[in-house]
Amino acid sequence: MSAATIDPQAAADVAPKSRNRAWAKLRRNHPALVGAFFVVLFAIIAFLAPVLPIADPAATNWSAIRLPPSAEHWLG
């Protein structure tokens, strides 16, 4: 009967060790850190999107079509 019950203190002791082990493995895996950085970066940008000063992508300036590159539009 005692083998079927789980001691809450023993379960609490196991969780931090496994979390620390997972973090240590992640720190050693540099490509995973780079990927996690980009995921966090894009998540921050997505959350801040309503307050960022980004021009409307659907707005079209018809008078600027077929003009060469300029300071305002680097690719033309």
SULURKA-V374948 format. One record per pair of residues at least 4 apart in sequence whose ideal C-beta (glycine too) atoms are under 7 Angstrom apart, sorted by the first residue. I is the first residue (numbers start at 1). GAP is how many residues later the second one is. Records with the same first field share a line. If there is no record, write none. Layout:
I=GAP + GAP
This chain:
6=5
7=4
8=4
9=4
10=4
11=4
14=4
15=4
16=4
17=4
18=4
19=4
20=4
21=4
22=4
23=4
24=4
25=4
26=6 + 7
27=6
29=4
30=4
31=4
32=4
33=4
34=4
35=4
36=4
37=4
38=4
39=4
40=4
41=4
42=4
43=4
44=4
45=4
48=4
55=4
64=9
67=9
68=8
69=4 + 5 + 6 + 7
